[in-house]
Amino acid sequence: MPLKVCLSTANTVLYPQGGHLWVFINWALGLRSCGCEVTWLDVVPTSLSLDELLAKYEYLQKTLRPFKFDDGLAIDFLSEEKLHGRLDEIALPYLDSLGPFDLLVDLRYDLPKRLLSSSRRTVLINIDPGYYEQALAEGAFPEPGHDILFSIGEATGRAIANKSWLYTAPCVFLDEWPASVGSREAAWTTIAHWWGETPDSEDESKRKAFEPFMMVPSKIDARFELALDLAHTEEQWLLESYGFKIHDAHKIVTTPFDYRSFIQNSAGEFSCAKASYIKRNTAWISDRTLCYLASGRPCVVQNTGPSKFLPDQSGLHRFSDLNGAVKAISAVIENYDHESLVARSIAEEFFDAHEVCSLLLSRAL
């Protein structure tokens, strides 16, 4: 009998955008490759109307169909109260109707406690080291009550909520992210939410992170393109004045396949990290960066702290200042074919979803 695993995702019903979905698709495919029967779970606010919920559920189901998760998609409400009668009205499957499970892998931080009881064992994975600690301290999330706690930050976790945390690498499913031939003439790109979630969180925005590095396009003969959710013409004009070409992320990377095409048509990734990742020296690496690496696209990204294994010389370059970023991009362009091969090898050695999930399962069960 295969292990029955529930993967608790975050906001995939309400925000089924390509890059956001890939975070969970990579984990789900990794777990399946280990022989698990995977159920995809998301929870939604109780205020969502049933008509809207049904439409959004069906859209997510259609989006996940190419990955064969459409038949294992469960829904529930973000409430400790059981509201299965509402789901029965529109014939949507919920967790109690599909369980019990051997393991629940929780990739969100506020799953109702009643849903944790559907599984023999539960694990939480902190996929936002730095942000999660800060939000937890501010009372934005409940203290975790899972059997085992993991974090993708190498140097984070031990002091969170006075609990013991284990490190797990983030992952990318290599079969869905094959290496392909790139070109040094293509644009350096990244994909991001540009603004903070609220006016008070501007310091945690990608916009703030990029401010010290806006001169990069003027210092090197290369193209730079950003897929962003701007919605402000003035901001686009400002970015383009620095030499960045701007794409509307909600149009160009809407589906998982759009997202993959955008990355694989790039020369590589150039990106900066939000403040919380840097301040806490988490050695965090983005799930997006893993997709670039697996595709054979070298990455030049901001250093988020000392790592025991992440390279800084080839394939993946981690910069700390403007000069370091420019030097790294120049080095990649000079030796592009070799850098591309090393990028793929980094993904294979450290972030292969099958290997990452296999180790996680051995430690969790």
C-alpha positions as a Markdown table, in Angstrom:
| # | Residue | x | y | z |
|---|---|---|---|---|
| 1 | Met | 0.0 | 0.0 | 0.0 |
| 2 | Pro | 1.4 | 3.4 | -0.9 |
| 3 | Leu | 1.8 | 6.0 | 1.8 |
| 4 | Lys | -1.1 | 8.4 | 1.9 |
| 5 | Val | 0.2 | 11.9 | 2.1 |
| 6 | Cys | -1.7 | 15.2 | 2.3 |
| 7 | Leu | 0.1 | 18.2 | 1.1 |
| 8 | Ser | -1.3 | 21.4 | 2.7 |
| 9 | Thr | -0.7 | 24.2 | 0.2 |
| 10 | Ala | -1.2 | 28.0 | 0.7 |
| 11 | Asn | -3.5 | 30.2 | -1.3 |
| 12 | Thr | -3.5 | 28.1 | -4.4 |
| 13 | Val | -7.3 | 28.3 | -4.9 |
| 14 | Leu | -7.4 | 32.1 | -4.7 |
| 15 | Tyr | -4.1 | 32.8 | -6.4 |
| 16 | Pro | -3.3 | 30.0 | -8.9 |
| 17 | Gln | -0.5 | 31.9 | -10.6 |
| 18 | Gly | 2.3 | 29.9 | -12.3 |
| 19 | Gly | 5.3 | 30.6 | -10.0 |
| 20 | His | 3.2 | 30.3 | -6.8 |
| 21 | Leu | 1.9 | 27.0 | -7.9 |
| 22 | Trp | 5.3 | 25.6 | -8.8 |
| 23 | Val | 6.4 | 25.8 | -5.1 |
| 24 | Phe | 3.8 | 23.2 | -4.3 |
| 25 | Ile | 3.9 | 21.2 | -7.6 |
| 26 | Asn | 7.6 | 20.5 | -7.0 |
| 27 | Trp | 7.0 | 19.1 | -3.5 |
| 28 | Ala | 3.9 | 17.2 | -4.7 |
| 29 | Leu | 5.8 | 15.6 | -7.6 |
| 30 | Gly | 8.7 | 14.8 | -5.3 |
| 31 | Leu | 6.5 | 13.0 | -2.8 |
| 32 | Arg | 4.7 | 11.1 | -5.6 |
| 33 | Ser | 8.1 | 10.0 | -7.0 |
| 34 | Cys | 8.8 | 8.4 | -3.6 |
| 35 | Gly | 5.7 | 6.2 | -4.0 |
| 36 | Cys | 3.3 | 8.3 | -2.1 |
| 37 | Glu | -0.4 | 8.8 | -2.9 |
| 38 | Val | -0.6 | 12.6 | -2.7 |
| 39 | Thr | -3.7 | 14.6 | -1.9 |
| 40 | Trp | -3.5 | 18.4 | -2.6 |
| 41 | Leu | -5.3 | 20.4 | 0.1 |
| 42 | Asp | -6.1 | 24.1 | 0.3 |
| 43 | Val | -8.3 | 26.1 | 2.7 |
| 44 | Val | -10.2 | 29.2 | 1.9 |
| 45 | Pro | -11.9 | 31.9 | 3.9 |
| 46 | Thr | -15.5 | 31.2 | 5.1 |
| 47 | Ser | -16.6 | 34.5 | 3.5 |
| 48 | Leu | -16.0 | 33.1 | 0.0 |
| 49 | Ser | -19.3 | 32.4 | -1.8 |
| 50 | Leu | -20.0 | 28.9 | -2.9 |
| 51 | Asp | -20.4 | 29.9 | -6.6 |
| 52 | Glu | -17.0 | 31.6 | -6.5 |
| 53 | Leu | -15.4 | 28.7 | -4.6 |
| 54 | Leu | -16.7 | 26.2 | -7.2 |
| 55 | Ala | -15.4 | 28.3 | -10.1 |
| 56 | Lys | -12.0 | 28.7 | -8.5 |
| 57 | Tyr | -11.8 | 25.1 | -7.5 |
| 58 | Glu | -12.5 | 24.0 | -11.1 |
| 59 | Tyr | -9.9 | 26.4 | -12.5 |
| 60 | Leu | -7.2 | 25.0 | -10.1 |
| 61 | Gln | -8.3 | 21.5 | -11.0 |
| 62 | Lys | -7.9 | 22.2 | -14.7 |
| 63 | Thr | -4.5 | 23.8 | -14.0 |
| 64 | Leu | -3.3 | 20.8 | -12.1 |
| 65 | Arg | -4.6 | 18.2 | -14.6 |
| 66 | Pro | -1.4 | 18.0 | -16.6 |
| 67 | Phe | 0.4 | 16.9 | -13.4 |
| 68 | Lys | -2.4 | 14.4 | -12.5 |
| 69 | Phe | -3.3 | 16.1 | -9.2 |
| 70 | Asp | -6.8 | 17.1 | -10.4 |
| 71 | Asp | -8.4 | 13.9 | -8.9 |
| 72 | Gly | -6.7 | 14.4 | -5.6 |
| 73 | Leu | -7.7 | 17.9 | -4.9 |
| 74 | Ala | -9.4 | 18.6 | -1.5 |
| 75 | Ile | -10.8 | 21.8 | -0.2 |
| 76 | Asp | -11.8 | 23.1 | 3.3 |
| 77 | Phe | -12.4 | 26.3 | 5.1 |
| 78 | Leu | -10.0 | 28.3 | 7.2 |
| 79 | Ser | -12.0 | 27.7 | 10.4 |
| 80 | Glu | -12.0 | 25.3 | 13.3 |
| 81 | Glu | -15.6 | 24.7 | 12.7 |
| 82 | Lys | -16.5 | 21.8 | 10.3 |
| 83 | Leu | -18.5 | 23.3 | 7.4 |
| 84 | His | -18.8 | 20.1 | 5.3 |
| 85 | Gly | -22.4 | 20.8 | 4.6 |
| 86 | Arg | -21.5 | 23.8 | 2.5 |
| 87 | Leu | -19.0 | 21.7 | 0.5 |
| 88 | Asp | -21.6 | 19.0 | 0.0 |
| 89 | Glu | -23.9 | 21.6 | -1.6 |
| 90 | Ile | -21.4 | 22.0 | -4.5 |
| 91 | Ala | -20.1 | 18.4 | -4.4 |
| 92 | Leu | -16.5 | 19.3 | -3.5 |
| 93 | Pro | -14.2 | 16.8 | -1.8 |
| 94 | Tyr | -12.9 | 17.7 | 1.7 |
| 95 | Leu | -10.2 | 16.1 | 3.8 |
| 96 | Asp | -12.4 | 14.0 | 6.0 |
| 97 | Ser | -13.9 | 12.3 | 2.9 |
| 98 | Leu | -10.4 | 11.3 | 1.6 |
| 99 | Gly | -8.5 | 10.4 | 4.7 |
| 100 | Pro | -7.1 | 9.2 | 7.0 |
| 101 | Phe | -3.5 | 9.9 | 6.0 |
| 102 | Asp | -0.2 | 8.6 | 7.1 |
| 103 | Leu | 1.4 | 12.0 | 6.9 |
| 104 | Leu | 0.4 | 15.6 | 6.5 |
| 105 | Val | 3.1 | 17.9 | 5.0 |
| 106 | Asp | 2.1 | 21.5 | 5.9 |
| 107 | Leu | 3.4 | 24.3 | 3.7 |
| 108 | Arg | 1.2 | 27.0 | 5.3 |
| 109 | Tyr | 1.4 | 28.3 | 8.8 |
| 110 | Asp | -2.2 | 28.6 | 9.9 |
| 111 | Leu | -3.9 | 25.3 | 9.0 |
| 112 | Pro | -6.9 | 24.7 | 11.3 |
| 113 | Lys | -5.9 | 22.2 | 14.1 |
| 114 | Arg | -8.9 | 20.0 | 13.3 |
| 115 | Leu | -7.3 | 19.2 | 9.9 |
| 116 | Leu | -4.0 | 18.1 | 11.5 |
| 117 | Ser | -5.9 | 15.3 | 13.3 |
| 118 | Ser | -6.6 | 13.7 | 9.9 |
| 119 | Ser | -3.1 | 12.3 | 9.7 |
| 120 | Arg | -1.1 | 9.9 | 11.8 |
| 121 | Arg | 2.0 | 12.2 | 11.6 |
| 122 | Thr | 2.3 | 15.9 | 10.8 |
| 123 | Val | 5.2 | 18.0 | 9.6 |
| 124 | Leu | 5.5 | 21.7 | 9.0 |
| 125 | Ile | 8.0 | 23.1 | 6.5 |
| 126 | Asn | 9.0 | 26.7 | 7.0 |
| 127 | Ile | 9.5 | 27.8 | 3.4 |
| 128 | Asp | 9.9 | 31.5 | 4.3 |
| 129 | Pro | 12.7 | 31.6 | 6.8 |
| 130 | Gly | 13.1 | 35.1 | 8.2 |
| 131 | Tyr | 9.6 | 36.2 | 7.3 |
| 132 | Tyr | 7.9 | 33.4 | 9.2 |
| 133 | Glu | 9.9 | 34.0 | 12.4 |
| 134 | Gln | 9.1 | 37.7 | 12.3 |
| 135 | Ala | 5.4 | 37.0 | 11.7 |
| 136 | Leu | 5.2 | 34.4 | 14.4 |
| 137 | Ala | 6.8 | 36.8 | 16.9 |
| 138 | Glu | 4.2 | 39.4 | 16.0 |
| 139 | Gly | 1.3 | 36.9 | 16.5 |
| 140 | Ala | 0.3 | 36.6 | 12.9 |
| 141 | Phe | 0.5 | 32.8 | 13.1 |
| 142 | Pro | -0.3 | 30.3 | 15.8 |
| 143 | Glu | 2.6 | 28.4 | 17.4 |
| 144 | Pro | 3.2 | 25.2 | 15.4 |
| 145 | Gly | 1.9 | 22.0 | 17.0 |
| 146 | His | 3.2 | 19.5 | 14.4 |
| 147 | Asp | 5.1 | 16.3 | 15.2 |
| 148 | Ile | 8.2 | 17.5 | 13.4 |
| 149 | Leu | 9.3 | 21.0 | 12.2 |
| 150 | Phe | 11.5 | 21.7 | 9.2 |
| 151 | Ser | 13.0 | 24.8 | 7.8 |
| 152 | Ile | 14.6 | 25.5 | 4.4 |
| 153 | Gly | 16.9 | 28.0 | 6.0 |
| 154 | Glu | 20.2 | 26.5 | 6.9 |
| 155 | Ala | 20.8 | 28.8 | 9.9 |
| 156 | Thr | 17.3 | 29.3 | 11.1 |
| 157 | Gly | 14.8 | 27.5 | 13.1 |
| 158 | Arg | 16.4 | 26.5 | 16.4 |
| 159 | Ala | 15.0 | 29.5 | 18.3 |
| 160 | Ile | 11.5 | 29.6 | 16.7 |
| 161 | Ala | 8.8 | 29.2 | 19.3 |
| 162 | Asn | 11.3 | 27.5 | 21.6 |
| 163 | Lys | 11.0 | 24.4 | 19.5 |
| 164 | Ser | 13.6 | 22.2 | 17.7 |
| 165 | Trp | 13.7 | 22.5 | 13.9 |
| 166 | Leu | 15.5 | 20.4 | 11.3 |
| 167 | Tyr | 16.9 | 21.6 | 8.0 |
| 168 | Thr | 15.5 | 20.4 | 4.7 |
| 169 | Ala | 16.6 | 21.6 | 1.4 |
| 170 | Pro | 13.9 | 23.2 | -0.8 |
| 171 | Cys | 13.3 | 21.2 | -4.0 |
| 172 | Val | 12.7 | 21.2 | -7.7 |
| 173 | Phe | 11.3 | 18.2 | -9.7 |
| 174 | Leu | 14.0 | 17.7 | -12.3 |
| 175 | Asp | 11.9 | 15.8 | -14.9 |
| 176 | Glu | 9.6 | 18.8 | -15.2 |
| 177 | Trp | 12.5 | 21.2 | -15.3 |
| 178 | Pro | 14.9 | 19.7 | -17.9 |
| 179 | Ala | 18.1 | 21.4 | -18.8 |
| 180 | Ser | 17.9 | 23.2 | -22.1 |
| 181 | Val | 20.4 | 25.1 | -24.2 |
| 182 | Gly | 20.6 | 28.7 | -23.2 |
| 183 | Ser | 22.1 | 31.8 | -24.7 |
| 184 | Arg | 24.3 | 34.5 | -23.3 |
| 185 | Glu | 22.6 | 36.9 | -25.6 |
| 186 | Ala | 19.2 | 36.3 | -23.9 |
| 187 | Ala | 17.9 | 38.6 | -21.1 |
| 188 | Trp | 18.7 | 38.2 | -17.4 |
| 189 | Thr | 15.4 | 38.0 | -15.7 |
| 190 | Thr | 13.5 | 37.4 | -12.5 |
| 191 | Ile | 9.8 | 37.2 | -11.5 |
| 192 | Ala | 8.5 | 38.9 | -8.4 |
| 193 | His | 5.9 | 40.7 | -6.4 |
| 194 | Trp | 7.2 | 44.2 | -6.4 |
| 195 | Trp | 5.3 | 45.9 | -3.6 |
| 196 | Gly | 5.0 | 45.1 | 0.1 |
| 197 | Glu | 1.7 | 43.4 | 1.1 |
| 198 | Thr | 0.8 | 46.6 | 3.1 |
| 199 | Pro | 2.2 | 50.1 | 3.3 |
| 200 | Asp | 3.8 | 49.1 | 6.6 |
| 201 | Ser | 5.7 | 46.3 | 5.0 |
| 202 | Glu | 7.4 | 48.3 | 2.3 |
| 203 | Asp | 10.8 | 47.5 | 3.9 |
| 204 | Glu | 10.1 | 43.9 | 3.1 |
| 205 | Ser | 9.3 | 44.5 | -0.6 |
| 206 | Lys | 11.2 | 43.4 | -3.6 |
| 207 | Arg | 11.2 | 47.1 | -4.6 |
| 208 | Lys | 13.2 | 48.0 | -1.5 |
| 209 | Ala | 15.6 | 45.1 | -2.1 |
| 210 | Phe | 16.4 | 46.2 | -5.6 |
| 211 | Glu | 17.1 | 49.9 | -4.7 |
| 212 | Pro | 20.8 | 49.5 | -4.1 |
| 213 | Phe | 21.2 | 47.6 | -7.4 |
| 214 | Met | 19.3 | 49.6 | -9.9 |
| 215 | Met | 22.4 | 50.7 | -11.7 |
| 216 | Val | 23.4 | 47.1 | -12.7 |
| 217 | Pro | 22.0 | 47.4 | -16.3 |
| 218 | Ser | 24.1 | 50.6 | -16.9 |
| 219 | Lys | 27.3 | 48.9 | -15.9 |
| 220 | Ile | 27.3 | 45.8 | -18.1 |
| 221 | Asp | 26.4 | 45.1 | -21.7 |
| 222 | Ala | 23.5 | 42.7 | -21.1 |
| 223 | Arg | 19.7 | 42.8 | -21.2 |
| 224 | Phe | 17.6 | 42.8 | -18.0 |
| 225 | Glu | 13.9 | 42.0 | -17.9 |
| 226 | Leu | 11.6 | 41.8 | -14.9 |
| 227 | Ala | 8.2 | 40.1 | -14.7 |
| 228 | Leu | 6.4 | 42.1 | -12.0 |
| 229 | Asp | 2.9 | 43.0 | -10.7 |
| 230 | Leu | 3.4 | 46.7 | -10.9 |
| 231 | Ala | 0.0 | 48.2 | -11.8 |
| 232 | His | 1.7 | 51.7 | -11.6 |
| 233 | Thr | 2.8 | 53.3 | -14.9 |
| 234 | Glu | 5.1 | 55.7 | -13.1 |
| 235 | Glu | 7.0 | 52.9 | -11.5 |
| 236 | Gln | 7.4 | 51.1 | -14.8 |
| 237 | Trp | 8.8 | 54.3 | -16.4 |
| 238 | Leu | 11.3 | 54.6 | -13.5 |
| 239 | Leu | 12.5 | 51.1 | -13.8 |
| 240 | Glu | 12.8 | 51.3 | -17.6 |
| 241 | Ser | 14.9 | 54.5 | -17.1 |
| 242 | Tyr | 17.5 | 52.4 | -15.3 |
| 243 | Gly | 17.5 | 49.9 | -18.2 |
| 244 | Phe | 15.1 | 47.2 | -17.1 |
| 245 | Lys | 12.4 | 46.0 | -19.5 |
| 246 | Ile | 9.2 | 45.3 | -17.6 |
| 247 | His | 6.6 | 42.6 | -18.2 |
| 248 | Asp | 3.2 | 42.3 | -16.6 |
| 249 | Ala | 3.6 | 39.1 | -14.5 |
| 250 | His | -0.1 | 38.5 | -14.5 |
| 251 | Lys | -0.1 | 38.2 | -18.3 |
| 252 | Ile | 3.2 | 36.6 | -19.1 |
| 253 | Val | 3.6 | 34.0 | -16.4 |
| 254 | Thr | 0.0 | 33.1 | -15.6 |
| 255 | Thr | 0.2 | 29.3 | -15.9 |
| 256 | Pro | 2.9 | 26.9 | -14.7 |
| 257 | Phe | 3.9 | 26.4 | -18.3 |
| 258 | Asp | 4.2 | 30.2 | -19.0 |
| 259 | Tyr | 6.4 | 30.5 | -16.0 |
| 260 | Arg | 8.6 | 27.7 | -17.1 |
| 261 | Ser | 8.9 | 29.1 | -20.6 |
| 262 | Phe | 9.8 | 32.6 | -19.3 |
| 263 | Ile | 12.6 | 31.1 | -17.2 |
| 264 | Gln | 14.0 | 28.8 | -19.9 |
| 265 | Asn | 14.0 | 31.7 | -22.4 |
| 266 | Ser | 16.3 | 33.6 | -20.1 |
| 267 | Ala | 20.1 | 33.8 | -20.0 |
| 268 | Gly | 19.9 | 33.4 | -16.2 |
| 269 | Glu | 18.5 | 34.9 | -13.1 |
| 270 | Phe | 19.5 | 38.2 | -11.5 |
| 271 | Ser | 17.6 | 38.9 | -8.3 |
| 272 | Cys | 17.8 | 40.6 | -4.9 |
| 273 | Ala | 16.5 | 39.2 | -1.6 |
| 274 | Lys | 14.0 | 40.8 | 0.8 |
| 275 | Ala | 15.4 | 42.2 | 4.0 |
| 276 | Ser | 14.2 | 39.5 | 6.4 |
| 277 | Tyr | 16.1 | 36.8 | 4.5 |
| 278 | Ile | 19.4 | 38.8 | 4.8 |
| 279 | Lys | 19.0 | 40.2 | 8.3 |
| 280 | Arg | 18.7 | 36.7 | 9.8 |
| 281 | Asn | 21.5 | 35.1 | 7.8 |
| 282 | Thr | 19.2 | 32.2 | 6.8 |
| 283 | Ala | 21.2 | 31.1 | 3.8 |
| 284 | Trp | 17.8 | 31.0 | 2.1 |
| 285 | Ile | 17.5 | 30.2 | -1.6 |
| 286 | Ser | 14.4 | 30.9 | -3.6 |
| 287 | Asp | 12.3 | 28.1 | -5.1 |
| 288 | Arg | 12.3 | 30.2 | -8.2 |
| 289 | Thr | 16.1 | 30.2 | -8.3 |
| 290 | Leu | 16.0 | 26.4 | -8.2 |
| 291 | Cys | 13.9 | 26.4 | -11.3 |
| 292 | Tyr | 16.5 | 28.5 | -13.1 |
| 293 | Leu | 19.3 | 26.2 | -11.9 |
| 294 | Ala | 17.5 | 23.0 | -13.0 |
| 295 | Ser | 16.9 | 24.6 | -16.4 |
| 296 | Gly | 20.7 | 25.1 | -16.8 |
| 297 | Arg | 20.4 | 28.9 | -16.2 |
| 298 | Pro | 23.1 | 30.4 | -14.1 |
| 299 | Cys | 21.9 | 32.5 | -11.2 |
| 300 | Val | 23.3 | 35.7 | -9.7 |
| 301 | Val | 21.4 | 36.4 | -6.5 |
| 302 | Gln | 21.9 | 38.3 | -3.3 |
| 303 | Asn | 23.8 | 36.6 | -0.5 |
| 304 | Thr | 21.5 | 35.6 | 2.4 |
| 305 | Gly | 24.1 | 34.3 | 4.8 |
| 306 | Pro | 26.9 | 31.7 | 5.1 |
| 307 | Ser | 26.1 | 28.3 | 3.6 |
| 308 | Lys | 27.6 | 24.9 | 4.3 |
| 309 | Phe | 27.2 | 23.8 | 0.7 |
| 310 | Leu | 26.0 | 26.6 | -1.7 |
| 311 | Pro | 28.7 | 27.6 | -4.1 |
| 312 | Asp | 29.6 | 31.2 | -4.9 |
| 313 | Gln | 32.0 | 30.7 | -7.8 |
| 314 | Ser | 30.2 | 29.0 | -10.7 |
| 315 | Gly | 26.6 | 28.3 | -11.7 |
| 316 | Leu | 25.3 | 30.1 | -8.6 |
| 317 | His | 26.9 | 33.4 | -7.6 |
| 318 | Arg | 25.8 | 35.2 | -4.4 |
| 319 | Phe | 26.6 | 38.9 | -4.3 |
| 320 | Ser | 26.6 | 41.3 | -1.4 |
| 321 | Asp | 27.1 | 44.7 | -3.2 |
| 322 | Leu | 26.7 | 46.4 | -6.5 |
| 323 | Asn | 30.2 | 45.7 | -7.7 |
| 324 | Gly | 29.9 | 42.0 | -6.8 |
| 325 | Ala | 26.7 | 41.7 | -8.8 |
| 326 | Val | 28.3 | 43.2 | -11.9 |
| 327 | Lys | 31.4 | 41.1 | -11.6 |
| 328 | Ala | 29.3 | 37.9 | -11.2 |
| 329 | Ile | 27.2 | 38.6 | -14.3 |
| 330 | Ser | 30.3 | 39.4 | -16.3 |
| 331 | Ala | 32.0 | 36.2 | -15.2 |
| 332 | Val | 28.9 | 34.2 | -16.2 |
| 333 | Ile | 28.8 | 35.8 | -19.7 |
| 334 | Glu | 32.4 | 35.1 | -20.3 |
| 335 | Asn | 32.1 | 31.4 | -19.6 |
| 336 | Tyr | 28.4 | 30.9 | -20.2 |
| 337 | Asp | 28.4 | 27.3 | -21.4 |
| 338 | His | 30.3 | 26.0 | -18.4 |
| 339 | Glu | 28.3 | 28.1 | -16.0 |
| 340 | Ser | 25.1 | 26.6 | -17.5 |
| 341 | Leu | 26.3 | 23.0 | -16.9 |
| 342 | Val | 27.3 | 23.8 | -13.4 |
| 343 | Ala | 23.9 | 25.4 | -12.7 |
| 344 | Arg | 22.2 | 22.2 | -13.6 |
| 345 | Ser | 24.6 | 20.1 | -11.6 |
| 346 | Ile | 23.9 | 22.2 | -8.5 |
| 347 | Ala | 20.1 | 21.4 | -8.8 |
| 348 | Glu | 20.8 | 17.7 | -9.3 |
| 349 | Glu | 23.2 | 17.5 | -6.4 |
| 350 | Phe | 21.4 | 19.5 | -3.7 |
| 351 | Phe | 17.8 | 20.1 | -4.7 |
| 352 | Asp | 16.4 | 17.0 | -6.5 |
| 353 | Ala | 12.8 | 16.7 | -5.3 |
| 354 | His | 13.0 | 12.9 | -5.2 |
| 355 | Glu | 16.0 | 12.9 | -3.0 |
| 356 | Val | 14.8 | 15.8 | -0.8 |
| 357 | Cys | 11.4 | 14.2 | -0.2 |
| 358 | Ser | 12.9 | 10.7 | 0.3 |
| 359 | Leu | 15.0 | 12.1 | 3.2 |
| 360 | Leu | 12.1 | 14.1 | 4.6 |
| 361 | Leu | 9.9 | 11.0 | 4.7 |
| 362 | Ser | 12.6 | 8.9 | 6.4 |
| 363 | Arg | 12.9 | 11.5 | 9.1 |
| 364 | Ala | 9.2 | 12.2 | 9.5 |
| 365 | Leu | 7.8 | 8.7 | 9.7 |
